[in-house]
Amino acid sequence: MFITGIVAEYNPFHNGHLYQLNETKKLTNSDFVIAVMSGDFSQRGTPAITNKFIRTQMALSSGIDMVLELPAPYASASAERFCEAAVSLFNKTNIVNALSFGSEIGSIEILRDIANILADEPPLLSKLIKENLSKGYSFPRARENAIIHLFSSMSLKENEKAQIKSAIGNPNNILGIEYIKALLKYDSKILPLTIKRISSNYHDTHILSSIASATAIRTQLQSSEHAYIKNCMPSKSYELLIEHAGSKPSLDDLNDFLHYRLIFSNKSDLYSLWDIPKDLILSILRNFMEKRHISGVINEVTSKTYTRATVQRALLRIILNVLQNDMDRLQNLDWIPYIRVLGCKKSATVLLSEMTKHAHVPVITNLKTSYTNLTPEAKLLLDYELKASNIYTAITKNSSAYNQDFTHAFIKL
């Protein structure tokens, strides 16, 4: 039995995702494809267009065999932590053979070359990154400039240098590099493969064909012209989107949560949070009282040093109160102390029994019956997910879904 994993947000599931899934099956001849999916908040720290249970239904109805949950702290983390946690999750299933991801470049060799350099991080690269950081660049840009400089000094052909420069300047390529780096870090037997993205770019905001970015679909959803959206999504996925995406949650819906946390926290409380630099915290504190909306805070704090996504992730960590000490405990466990299955196709239930037999950590399908038997670290991580889920429920004004992690039935299609 050959099983391939895909890491995704499916925010929402569209034809580009379907293309990746079908191409993955062709390349690997996989018996099953498992997705590790973000929950109610995205990697950019923003609320998802629908909750994780609806997006699980989208994925299963479109051909994914099983959906596993990527817990909220990792789902809204930097590319490195996001990818490390997802790869660790696949590793701990102990049944996944390959990892497929989309990329702009479509070349696993180039991505692997860059990942190998980053995994070892030679002294020159470290020096170049520090020099760029001292100039005020954000870490992603500092590392990008350092990699370009490092490879430019090597005996490479001009077209090879151009490919490397292109590879590290696109978001899906960057994630691909981080997936490979994580596989190297964990000495994983999982094989990486990449599918070249077609037609649309990650940041495109307009629907130009039957394959559009999730960003373009979310943007188009704000208008009344839904025919364009229908054309670029699988039919069931589209139906679920139109039925459940009425509230269109935004970052500004989190205003009250952010103000409460900042008002009742002192600097030492905020300095104890995970992966937020002190000067970024100070900048947030200087601006939040003057701005009525989170979007205003983000606009003021975003800078050459801190990208919009970095600021958004920091604000979400403040709201969720993600503590550095907690994340240190989890990092010692390679981030993943449990595997939560959100849903499975009826034709793929063999995956559940195989994973339950072979997984390195507990497999959860029913949180209500499993929670009390989990380890302290598993409960610690799961409690962050529960907070994120209930906050999402609040901002989408769906009071009947409060604590739905305990009440929502396991999805089997």
Summary of the structure (lengths in Angstrom):
residues: 413
radius of gyration: 20.7
end to end distance: 21.1
largest distance: 62.1
contacts: 1415
relative contact order: 0.16
helix: 57%
strand: 11%
